[in-house]
Amino acid sequence: MSKPLDMTGNKYGKLLVVSFSHVNEHKHRCFHVKCDCGVEKIVPGHVLRNGATKSCGCLRGEFHGMSGTRTYIAWCDAKSRCYNTNDIGYKYYGGRGIKICERWWKFSDFLKDMGECPDGLSLERVNNNGNYEPGNCKWATQKEQCNNNRRNVKLTYKGKTMNMVQWAEELGISRACIWARINRRMPDEMIFTSRKFKPYEARDMN
């Protein structure tokens, strides 16, 4: 009986074989591979050897003539943030467990679900703690993204840490009020209070 082929270390298109994974129900040896774009997945070895699979799905964007579009770039950037440990934003995405749903590993499916990116908009997750997946993503303006990010800013006062929404609820004031106090560089004792201040009081305490 011949020894099973070890494909570890081989590269097929954009896919690098990292390790053997398992034998599937069809008796095919499957391997853990990593795409140049950072996405990792499990694929049968024979589809790598015969050239049927050359990427995680990102090549389809190139074949469709979409590689230079805002939509394709947004998709690639999201994958990089989630799976490329060298990406500057990885610690805020992949490092926190944020992933791209399996369906969106294929650019064509991402395009079907999201449509093309309108001018001036960018890809945003509605829930910043959720994954990139249908129902949690939209094309948003820069202002919308900033507002969404503010909801999840962590603030610490007297040893207590909560996000902007939680502080607003505890103090009985709006998030906008807290944010305005921070932007005006008011002292902590003025930021974290339910008291409403007159403009001249804020100036006197700066």
C-alpha positions, -999 to 999 in steps of 0.1 A, spaced: 0 0 0 14 33 -10 21 60 15 -4 89 16 8 120 -3 20 147 21 11 180 5 22 201 35 43 231 24 31 229 -12 14 259 -28 -14 258 -53 -23 291 -68 -28 314 -38 -33 285 -13 -5 273 9 -10 238 24 -5 242 62 -12 207 74 -33 176 69 -68 179 84 -89 147 80 -103 121 56 -139 131 46 -169 109 40 -158 104 3 -125 90 15 -107 122 2 -78 135 22 -85 171 32 -60 198 41 -58 230 61 -48 257 37 -41 295 40 -48 319 11 -25 348 3 -53 371 14 -52 356 49 -83 334 48 -79 298 61 -101 269 52 -102 231 47 -102 217 12 -98 182 -4 -63 176 -17 -74 164 -51 -91 198 -60 -58 215 -53 -38 191 -74 -61 192 -104 -63 230 -102 -100 232 -95 -94 254 -65 -67 281 -65 -78 305 -38 -103 309 -10 -126 326 -35 -109 359 -38 -97 351 -74 -133 351 -85 -133 388 -80 -104 392 -104 -121 369 -129 -152 390 -128 -133 422 -135 -141 436 -100 -106 436 -86 -101 473 -87 -136 483 -75 -145 498 -41 -166 467 -34 -138 442 -40 -113 463 -21 -137 466 9 -141 428 9 -103 422 7 -97 448 35 -123 430 58 -106 397 52 -72 411 59 -83 427 92 -98 394 103 -72 369 92 -39 387 84 -19 389 116 4 415 100 -25 439 93 -24 470 114 -61 465 123 -59 428 131 -59 433 169 -92 451 167 -108 425 144 -93 390 141 -75 395 174 -110 400 191 -124 370 174 -142 388 146 -146 366 115 -161 366 80 -189 341 76 -181 311 55 -206 322 28 -186 354 22 -153 336 16 -165 338 -20 -165 373 -33 -194 365 -56 -217 356 -27 -206 388 -8 -215 408 -39 -249 391 -42 -257 399 -6 -243 434 -3 -245 448 -38 -219 472 -51 -205 498 -28 -220 532 -35 -197 562 -38 -187 577 -5 -197 547 16 -177 519 32 -184 485 48 -196 486 84 -208 461 109 -239 472 127 -229 453 158 -192 461 163 -188 428 183 -204 408 156 -189 391 125 -190 402 89 -221 384 77 -255 391 62 -277 410 86 -248 426 104 -233 446 76 -243 477 55 -227 503 33 -224 533 57 -213 570 56 -182 580 76 -205 598 100 -225 567 106 -194 547 112 -181 572 137 -214 572 156 -214 534 157 -178 533 170 -185 558 197 -211 534 212 -183 510 220 -157 533 234 -146 521 268 -144 548 296 -130 543 331 -138 564 361 -130 556 397 -121 521 388 -153 514 369 -151 507 332 -182 507 309 -189 517 273 -205 549 262 -241 535 262 -237 521 297 -223 553 311 -251 573 295 -277 550 310 -262 552 345 -258 590 345 -292 596 329 -277 618 301 -272 612 264 -241 597 247 -238 630 228 -235 649 260 -207 627 273 -189 629 240 -192 667 240 -177 669 275 -148 647 264 -142 668 233 -142 700 254 -115 684 276 -137 688 308 -123 672 340 -135 637 348 -157 648 377 -176 669 352 -178 642 325 -191 615 348 -220 633 364 -257 637 358 -255 674 365 -260 698 336 -235 726 333 -237 761 320 -211 770 294 -193 794 317 -190 767 344 -172 744 319 -148 772 310 -140 780 346 -130 744 354 -108 738 324 
